[in-house]
Amino acid sequence: MCRNIVPLNNLEPAATDEECHDAAVQFVRKISGTNAPSRANQAVFDRAVEEIAQATRALLDGLVTSAPPKNREQEASKRRARSAERYEAIRVFQEEKRAVRATT
């Protein structure tokens, strides 16, 4: 899954239409393999975003859960911590790689 798309279900306060749209944009970018479509593809790109945003909204409105709502700030904090771990692991790997190159 694209790391920029965050879970939107069962949040307090509930996900907004803007968040659904932003997730749809990220999804279409990932699937199409482009951040900005050409002029020839702009209409189909925009239509896909709109359809996916509507489907996302319908999905979120239809889901039922007995779990208590998640706190947005706590969820964001967890995502930041996971990201920091990932980037630290990458940094350590790159340093080790440089050290190996320096010795050879």
N, C-alpha and C positions, 0 to 999 in steps of 0.2 A: 504494500500500500504506500502511496505517496506520503512522505512524512509531513507535508504541509497540510494534509487533510486531517482534521482532528475529529474525534467522535463528538457528535452533537446531540445524542440521545440522552435523556434523563438528566439534564442540567438545570440548575437553578440560578438565574432565571432561564427560561426556555430559549432554545436557539431562535435567532431572528431570521427573517427572510434574507437579510444581507449575508448572514453566515452561510445559509444554504446556497446562495448565489456564489459566494467565494469558494466554497467547496466544489461546486459544479465547475467553476473556471479551472481550478487546479486539476480536477479529474479530466476535463477535456484537453487541457494542455498536456497532461501525461499520456493520454491515449493517442492524441494527434502527433505527439513528438515535437511540438512547437509552442513557444511562449506567445508568439504573435503571428497569426495567420497572414498569408498574403491577401491582397485585396480581392483576388478571385475566390478565396476561401472564407472571407470574413463573414458572409451571410450564413453559411452553413455552420461555421464555428459558433456564431452568436445564437443560432437556433438550437444547436445542441446544448449550449450552456443553459438556455432558458428552459428547455425540456427537462434537463437533468435537475435543475434547481426546483422545478415544480414537482418532479418525482421525489426529490429529497424531502421537500416540505410535506408531501402526502405521506411518505414513509414515517417521518418523525411524528406527524399528527396521529397516525394510526397505531403506532407502537404502544403496547401496554406493559407496565412493569410493576412489580410489588416492591422493588428496591427503592430506598430513599434517594432523592435527587442528589446528584454530585455537586460539590462546591466548585465553581469555575476556577477560582484562584488556586485551590489545592490541585486541581487537575493540571492547570497551567504550570504550576511549580513542579509537578512530577515530570511533565514533558521537558521542562528546562533541565532538570537533573539528568534525565536520560540522554538529552542532547550533549550536555557537558561531559558525561561519561564517554559517549561516542567520540567526541572530538579529542578528549584526552587520550583515548586509546589510539586514535590516528596519529596524534602528536608523538606519543611514545614509540609507535611503530616506525615513524619517519626518522626519529632520532637514532633508533637502533640501526636502521638501514644506512643512514649516513655514517655511523660509526664503523660498520662493516666495510663500507666503501673506502673509508679513510685508512683502514688497516691493510687493505689489499692493494 
